[in-house]
Amino acid sequence: MQDDNELVRLVQGGNQQAYARLVDKYKGKIFARLYRMIGQKQDAQDLAQEVFTKAYFQLEKLEPDGNFSAWLYRIAINHCLDELRKRKRSVKTSDEEGQRHRRKLSCKKSSSKFCFVTSWGWKRNIARSLSCATSISSATKRSARC
């Protein structure tokens, strides 16, 4: 069996089969690491695919005789952290918008003491947030396809 450095040199020389061997060797470990970080199987699979694609196109940045597995894990961890930051930023932005709109709500109390939302702007904001979350998920999945 060939070691990682030899496979990397073959890939850098244009041998895609060598990269397939590297992917086979590390896909389970990378998926497991991403799954522990992200907590959702489908997201971890999508991220793993993105990591291997990213690593392939950045392979020339790996130093000759560099540690491929450490380099790949670093790409995986950084990519996952970036995704978690994006999600946190998206949730924070949606929460801030929701708080602003909640302050503008005008509620009417019926005789049964239920409060009905009368602000259509607030309802549109919720629909827009859900639509945005769906499109972000779809865009992430599309970018992972080759």
C-alpha positions as CSV (number, residue, x, y, z in Angstrom):
1,M,0.0,0.0,0.0
2,Q,1.3,3.5,-0.9
3,D,1.8,6.1,1.8
4,D,0.0,9.4,1.8
5,N,3.0,11.4,0.5
6,E,3.4,9.2,-2.5
7,L,-0.3,9.4,-3.3
8,V,-0.2,13.2,-2.9
9,R,2.7,13.3,-5.4
10,L,0.7,11.2,-7.8
11,V,-2.4,13.4,-7.5
12,Q,-0.3,16.5,-8.1
13,G,0.9,14.8,-11.2
14,G,-2.7,14.4,-12.4
15,N,-3.6,10.9,-11.2
16,Q,-7.2,11.2,-10.0
17,Q,-7.3,7.5,-8.9
18,A,-4.7,8.3,-6.3
19,Y,-7.0,11.0,-4.9
20,A,-9.8,8.4,-4.8
21,R,-7.6,6.2,-2.7
22,L,-6.9,9.1,-0.3
23,V,-10.7,9.8,-0.1
24,D,-11.4,6.2,0.6
25,K,-8.8,6.1,3.3
26,Y,-10.0,9.2,5.2
27,K,-13.7,9.6,4.4
28,G,-14.9,7.7,7.4
29,K,-12.6,9.6,9.8
30,I,-13.5,13.0,8.3
31,F,-17.2,12.3,8.4
32,A,-17.0,11.1,12.0
33,R,-15.1,14.3,13.1
34,L,-17.6,16.6,11.3
35,Y,-20.6,14.6,12.7
36,R,-19.3,15.2,16.2
37,M,-18.9,18.9,15.5
38,I,-22.2,19.5,13.6
39,G,-24.5,16.8,15.1
40,Q,-26.5,16.1,12.0
41,K,-25.7,13.2,9.6
42,Q,-26.7,14.8,6.3
43,D,-24.9,18.0,7.1
44,A,-21.8,16.1,8.1
45,Q,-21.9,14.2,4.8
46,D,-22.4,17.4,2.8
47,L,-19.5,19.1,4.6
48,A,-17.2,16.0,4.2
49,Q,-17.8,16.1,0.4
50,E,-17.1,19.9,0.4
51,V,-13.9,19.3,2.4
52,F,-12.6,16.7,0.0
53,T,-13.4,18.9,-3.0
54,K,-11.7,21.9,-1.3
55,A,-8.6,19.8,-0.4
56,Y,-8.3,18.5,-4.0
57,F,-8.1,22.1,-5.4
58,Q,-5.8,23.2,-2.7
59,L,-3.4,20.2,-2.8
60,E,-0.6,22.3,-4.3
61,K,-0.5,24.2,-1.0
62,L,0.5,21.1,0.9
63,E,4.2,21.2,1.4
64,P,6.2,18.3,-0.1
65,D,6.5,15.7,2.6
66,G,3.8,17.5,4.6
67,N,1.5,15.5,6.8
68,F,-1.6,15.0,4.6
69,S,-3.9,13.7,7.3
70,A,-3.2,16.6,9.6
71,W,-3.6,19.1,6.8
72,L,-6.9,17.4,5.7
73,Y,-8.2,17.4,9.3
74,R,-7.4,21.1,9.6
75,I,-9.3,21.9,6.4
76,A,-12.3,19.8,7.7
77,I,-12.3,21.5,11.2
78,N,-11.9,25.0,9.7
79,H,-14.6,24.4,7.1
80,C,-17.0,23.1,9.8
81,L,-16.3,26.1,12.1
82,D,-17.0,28.4,9.2
83,E,-20.3,26.7,8.6
84,L,-21.2,26.9,12.3
85,R,-20.3,30.6,12.4
86,K,-22.5,31.2,9.3
87,R,-25.4,29.5,11.0
88,K,-24.9,31.4,14.2
89,R,-24.8,34.7,12.3
90,S,-27.9,33.8,10.4
91,V,-29.8,32.9,13.6
92,K,-28.6,36.0,15.3
93,T,-29.7,38.2,12.5
94,S,-33.1,36.6,12.3
95,D,-33.5,37.0,16.1
96,E,-32.5,40.7,16.0
97,E,-35.0,41.3,13.2
98,G,-37.7,39.4,15.1
99,Q,-37.1,41.5,18.2
100,R,-37.5,44.7,16.3
101,H,-40.7,43.5,14.7
102,R,-42.1,42.2,18.0
103,R,-41.7,45.7,19.5
104,K,-43.9,47.0,16.7
105,L,-46.7,44.4,17.2
106,S,-50.1,45.6,18.1
107,C,-52.2,43.0,19.8
108,K,-55.9,43.0,20.2
109,K,-57.4,41.1,23.0
110,S,-60.6,39.3,22.3
111,S,-63.2,38.4,24.9
112,S,-61.5,35.0,25.4
113,K,-58.2,36.9,26.4
114,F,-56.2,35.6,23.4
115,C,-53.8,37.9,21.7
116,F,-53.9,38.0,17.9
117,V,-51.1,39.4,15.9
118,T,-52.2,42.1,13.6
119,S,-48.9,43.2,12.1
120,W,-48.5,41.7,8.6
121,G,-44.9,43.0,8.5
122,W,-44.0,40.6,11.3
123,K,-45.7,37.7,9.5
124,R,-43.8,38.5,6.3
125,N,-40.5,38.6,8.3
126,I,-41.1,35.1,9.6
127,A,-41.9,33.9,6.1
128,R,-38.8,35.6,4.7
129,S,-36.6,34.1,7.4
130,L,-38.0,30.6,6.7
131,S,-37.5,31.1,3.0
132,C,-33.9,32.3,3.5
133,A,-33.1,29.3,5.7
134,T,-34.4,27.0,3.1
135,S,-32.4,28.7,0.3
136,I,-29.2,28.6,2.4
137,S,-29.7,24.9,2.9
138,S,-30.3,24.4,-0.8
139,A,-27.3,26.5,-1.8
140,T,-25.0,24.5,0.5
141,K,-26.2,21.3,-1.0
142,R,-25.8,22.6,-4.6
143,S,-22.3,23.8,-3.9
144,A,-21.3,20.4,-2.8
145,R,-22.3,18.7,-6.0
146,C,-19.6,18.1,-8.6
